[in-house]
């Protein structure tokens, strides 16, 4: 093939390419053009064809396309420039596809052999370098796109299709890379957006409350996400959302969260679940967002919790109100967790740690929690079904988990359970056993073994009582009119104390002695000791009415005797029976005659003489020393005199005398309980040390402290000082010894 023939073929191809670029391709024979290109490549003229193509396309872009686009730059509307550029791009793509089809053989042979760009990509490179990245066109394109997006952010209507086409063009010009798109648009777009949102964030904060601010931020996030999906590259969405989060959320989150009268604390106070849900949703998008919110919520929760705890620290504290307030507070924050915070683990743990912190600040919490449960498990709880009580008990178990001094709670719970069982005040055995089952699940069988033993004693006592009744009936044993019911308690299970040697009425004492003989005959070798402080009695009482003077009484008048059954404690029974022998007794005489401990005697007499008006079966004769006519105080002095209230009346035949029971222990009693618990803890710490050392044989001091703490923390939190003292004690008693080389290492002595 000679040069002249090659020139002719090339001229044909050149004219065809130019006609395609002018959109005059309808009269062209693509088959003939393909054959011409095929012949040039086949006869080793591929280089001329490739270079000629480059020159033709370059000339067209420089002489025609660039001139048109630059002309559009001088026009006022940015839309005309963008439309001209997009139209030129679309035409160029179409023409390059047609040219590629004609030169397909060159693509397959010459391009691959010489490792050069294929026809279509050559066209992309030329358009990129000669048009898109030429002088002012590049800058103007960038500014136009950024300006259109900025105007849309200000609620103006813009040509979204043109923006999408321009972004798509930049992606395509990258030929498998995002570099062109990133350099010419994405990076400046993100920088300009950051500046825009920075200014907008400051403006929003200055003009709006926290709830309005988060609503605006959420709106911005949705708008930017939608904008990115419609006309930006998919990877840009994540980046622009991150910019919005950084500028509108992260940089201002502390200010928004702590905003006065509208921040998180305000939302919590006003129970604004929706606003809290929105702010949680936004803050969860950024690092440290939830922890910032958590700290703010924690300060508010601790403030409320500490106020409740402080209100219950005085002597007049009401345990029921105290625990109920904490349960209500926990319910409230659980509702926040559920409705607003998606049960977030960080917030959940923070709430739990806060409750544990302020709940254990009050040393009375174990006692008050037990009193609250006692109140719910007693008979006579009005307005609550068993299911409702079960729900309340489940909530008390949540507070129980926060208790560090579970052994203190166990001691108080045992006392209160004992009173419910012995005084027959339990709402139901099912509820009682259900509560013990909850405690067993939480702390293990060791924690509840004694409580379960108490129920076993009650069952055995009922069986013994039936046997005793049959025994008295068969042996014609006289109990002097006393109907005796005895509960035999195992010493280790019940919170018994060495019983006071109280002087019981003769008939009651004789009945007890009869039962004692019966029991010891069945169980030789055992010892029965009376616990009068835990007993109850029913007394039949006759009241003869108020004595009238001769002036008051009509000539034919007489006063009828009124009989009642009084339900009293064993101590009160001892007091009342004395009035059968003498009309008037001083407090000192009652103390001497009954031998009841003074503290218990005061409570018993107060209930009989100074309790509710309809229950005052005794009258205090002491008058008001101040002369003011006011009712004397409830303080009792040794010289105070008491007599039967003959004017006692009641609509009820069976009158239950309410006991004067302190709401919780007095300070001396609490101190005594604390001493007993501390003594028990010494033994538990020693047992734990021995158990650990027996398995380890040799252990370093700090490791031993850690293991003992871990073993005991389910019951109480032992201090390192207490553990150290018990270690010293065990060394003195030769359970352990220090190693000769290192005094901080202990060895177990078998």
C-alpha positions, 0 to 999 in steps of 0.5 A, a space after each residue: 500500500 503506497 503513501 498516496 493510497 494511505 493519504 486518500 484512505 486517511 482523508 476519507 476517514 478524517 472527513 467522516 470523523 469531522 462529519 460525525 462531530 458536526 452531527 452529519 453522519 446520516 450519509 456515511 457508510 460505517 461498513 466502508 469506513 470500518 474497512 478503510 481503518 482496518 486496511 490502514 492498521 493491517 498495513 502497519 499504518 496504525 500510528 498514523 491513524 491514531 495520531 491523526 485521530 488525536 489531531 482531528 479531535 483536538 482541533 474540533 475541541 479547541 476551535 469549536 467546543 472551547 470557543 462556544 463554552 468560553 462565549 457562554 462564560 460572558 453571559 449573565 446566567 450560570 445556567 447557560 454556561 452549564 447547559 452549554 458545557 453539558 450539551 458539548 459533553 453529551 455530543 462529544 460522548 456520542 461522537 466518540 462512541 461512533 468513532 470508536 465503532 469505526 476504529 474498532 480494529 485499531 482498538 483491538 490491535 494497534 492500541 493493545 500492541 502499543 499500550 496506548 489509550 483506546 479511542 474512547 478514553 483518548 476522547 475523554 482525556 482530550 475533553 478533560 485537558 482541553 475543555 474541563 480543565 482549561 483556564 477559566 472553564 475549570 474555575 467557573 464550573 466549580 464555582 457554578 456548581 457550588 453556587 447552585 448548591 448554596 442557593 438550593 440550601 437557601 431554598 431556591 429552586 435550581 436545575 438539579 439535572 444539570 448539576 447531576 450531569 456535571 458531576 457524572 461528567 467529572 466521574 466519567 472523566 476520571 476513567 475508573 478513578 474519582 480523582 478528577 471529581 474529588 479535585 475539581 468538585 468534591 474537596 472544594 464542595 466539602 470545604 465550602 459546606 463546612 464553612 456554611 454549616 459552621 456559620 449556620 450552626 452559630 446562627 441556629 444556636 443564637 436564635 433557637 432552643 435546644 429542641 428547635 436546634 436539633 429539629 433543624 439539624 435533623 432537617 439539614 441531615 435529611 436534606 444533604 442526604 437526599 441531595 447527595 442521592 439525587 445528583 452527587 456521587 454516592 461516596 460523597 453522601 457519607 462525606 457531606 453527612 460527616 461534615 454536617 455532623 462535625 459542624 452542627 452536632 459535634 462542635 456544639 453538642 455540649 452547648 446544646 445538651 447543657 442549654 439552660 431551660 431547653 437542654 437535656 435536663 429541661 427535657 428530662 424534667 418536662 418528660 419530653 420523650 420525643 425531644 430526647 429521642 431526637 437528641 439521642 438519635 443525633 448525638 449517637 451519630 458522633 463520637 463522644 456524643 452519648 457520653 456527653 449526654 450521659 454525663 449531663 443526665 447523670 448529674 441531674 439523676 444524682 441531684 434528684 437521687 441525693 435529694 431523696 436520700 438526704 430527705 430520708 437521713 433524719 429520724 423522721 424519715 418514712 421508709 415507705 415513701 423513701 423506697 417508693 420515691 426511688 422506685 418511681 425515679 427508676 421507673 421514670 428513667 427506665 421509661 426514658 431508656 425505653 422510649 427515647 434512648 433505644 435501651 442504650 447500654 452506655 446510658 443504662 450502665 450510667 443510670 445503674 451506677 448512679 443509683 448504686 452510688 446514691 442508694 448506698 450513701 444512706 446507711 439506712 437503705 438496707 433496713 428501709 428496703 426491707 421495711 418497704 417489702 414488709 409493708 407490701 407483704 403484710 395483710 391489709 394492703 388496700 387497692 393492690 392485687 397480688 399481680 400488682 404486688 408482684 410487680 412492685 416486688 420485682 422493682 424492689 429487687 432492682 434496688 436490691 441489686 444496687 445494695 452493697 450491704 446485702 448482709 445488712 438487708 438479710 438481717 433486717 429482712 429476717 426480723 421483719 419476716 419473723 414478725 409477719 409469720 409469727 403475728 400471722 400478718 403475711 398477705 400470703 405464703 405464696 407471695 412470701 415464698 415468691 420473694 424468697 425465690 427472687 432473693 435466692 435467684 439473685 444471691 444463691 441458696 446460702 442467702 435464703 437457707 435460713 429464711 426457708 428454714 423459718 417456713 419449715 419451722 412454721 409447718 412443723 409447729 402447726 403439726 406439733 400444735 395439732 398433736 398437743 391439742 389431741 394430747 390435752 384432750 386425751 389426758 384431760 390436762 387442764 390449761 386453766 382456760 388458756 387456749 395456747 398456740 406455740 411456735 417452736 423456732 430453731 435458734 439458728 434460723 430466727 432473729 431471736 435474742 436471749 429472752 427476758 425473764 418476764 413474769 407471765 400471768 400464772 395461768 399462761 405460765 402453767 399452760 406453757 409449762 404443760 406444752 414444754 413437758 409435752 414437747 420435751 417428751 417427744 424430743 429429749 435433749 432439746 431446750 425450749 426458751 420462751 420468747 415473749 417479745 414475739 408473742 400475741 394474746 387474746 384477752 377477754 375484758 369487761 368494762 363497767 362504764 364511767 362512774 357517775 356522781 349522785 348529781 349526774 346519775 338519774 334515780 333509776 339509772 344503771 350502767 351496763 357492763 361491756 365486754 370486748 376481746 382485746 388482741 394484744 402483745 404478750 407484754 401488753 397481756 402481762 400489763 393488763 392482767 395486773 389490773 385485775 388485782 389493783 386499780 392503779 399502777 405506776 409505771 415503775 410498779 409495772 416495770 418491777 412487777 412484770 420485769 419487761 425491759 423498759 424500752 419494750 414496756 414504754 411501747 406497750 404502755 403507750 399503745 394501751 394508754 396513748 394510742 388511737 382514741 378508740 383503742 385506749 383501754 388504759 388511762 394515764 392519771 398524770 395531769 398537765 404540769 404546765 397548766 395550759 390544758 393541753 394533752 400531756 406528751 407521750 413521754 412516760 415517767 416512772 411516777 406516771 399512774 395508769 388505771 383501766 379506762 372504764 369509759 372505753 367504747 368500741 363498735 367492734 367486739 374484737 379490738 386490735 391494739 395497734 403496736 407503737 412500732 418505730 418506723 425503722 430502728 432507733 439510733 442505738 438499735 441501729 448501732 447494735 445491729 451494725 455491730 452484730 453485722 460487723 462481727 458476722 463479717 469478720 467470720 465471713 472474711 476469715 472463711 473466704 481467706 481460708 477457702 482461697 488459701 486452701 486452694 492456692 496454698 501460696 498467694 501474694 497479698 494484693 492478689 489475696 485482697 482482690 480474690 477475697 473482695 470478689 468472693 464477698 462483694 455479692 453480700 457486702 464490700 469488704 475494705 482492704 483494711 478489714 481483710 488485712 486485720 483478718 489475715 493478721 488474726 489468721 496468722 496469729 492463730 496459725 492458719 497462715 504464715 508469711 514466707 521468709 523471703 517476702 513478707 507480702 506472700 502468704 502460705 497456707 498451713 494445713 
